[in-house]
Amino acid sequence: MKTVVKKENAVKKTFKGVSLDSLAVGAKSQITKMNYVAGNYASPHTHPHEQCGYVISGKYELTIGDESYELTAGDSYAIPGNEIHSFRVLEGGEVIDAFTPPREDYL
């Protein structure tokens, strides 16, 4: 568990070609900052974690099931656990993602 994480202590990782900062991690949730570049793409996938996100900057196409959405700064989303979704980066930027429970593969 990481109750407080100063920005200089964020754990920097690369997961499937995407740079991310693993930030605060609790017993039941986790927050990350995704550092996207144009062309990054998370192909259709599922995971048991509920995922909520907030777009700080950039432009993205999020597909959840059969619905696609264009996201820009200020937009947010929620993806239920085990729901098929994909994420395409149209213009690089930053997104904050929260997962519950924490994603072991991001730690």
N, C-alpha and C positions, 0 to 999 in steps of 0.2 A: 504494500500500500504506500502511496505517495500523497500525503495530505496537502502539502504545499510544494510546488515546483517552480522555482525561479527560472526565467527564460533561458538563462545561461546553463541550466542544468537539465533542460529538456532532453530526453533520449532521442537522438536522431537515427532514423532507420530508413532503409529502402525496402519496399515490399512490392514485388511484381513490377519493378521499374518505377515506382512512385516514391518520391521523397516524403517522409512524414516525421512529425515531431510527436512523440508519445508524451503527453502531459500528465495531469493528475490521474491517478488510478485509485479507485476505492474498492471496497469489497464487492460491490454490485454494479459498478459503472466505471467508464473510462472516457477521457476526452483526448482527442488528437487534433493536430493541425496538419492538414494535407497541403503539400506544396506542389501544385500541379503545373505541368508545362503542356502547351498545345500538342495534341496527338496522344496523350495518355488515354488509355481506354481500359476499363474494367469490363470484360466480356460478361454476358449473362451468367449470374451465379446466385447462390443462396448461402446463408450462414444462419446459425440459430440466434444470433444477436439482433435485438432491436437496434436500429440505427437512426439517429436524428442528426440533421446537419444544418449549418448556416453558412451561406456564401458571403465571404468577405470581399472577394474580387474575382474577376474572370467570368467566363461564359461556358455553360455546360449543358449537355443533354442527358437527362436522367430518365430512364425507362423503368417502370415498375409494372410487372405483368405486361399487359398490352397497351398501357398508357405511357406516352412520352411527354416530357416537359422541358422547356428551355429555362434555365436558371441563370440569374445574374445577381450582382451585389444586392444584399438585403433579403433575398429569397431564402426560404427554409423548407425542409422536408422531413418526413418520418417514413421509415420503411419497416414494416413488421418483420419479426424474425421468420426465417424460412420462406420469404417471398422472393421470387426470381426478380432480379434487377440488374441493370447495367448503367455505366456512367462514362460518358465520352467528354473529353476536354476539348472545347472549341477554341477558347482563349485561356492561356495560363493564368493562374491566380491561386488564392488560398481559400480553403473551406475548413470550417471547424466541424468535426464529427464526434458525436457521443455514442457510445456503445454500451449496451447492458445485456448480459454481463460483459466484463472486460474481454477483449480479444487477446488471447494468449500469443497469437502470431504477430501482434503489433508491439509486444513488450520487449 
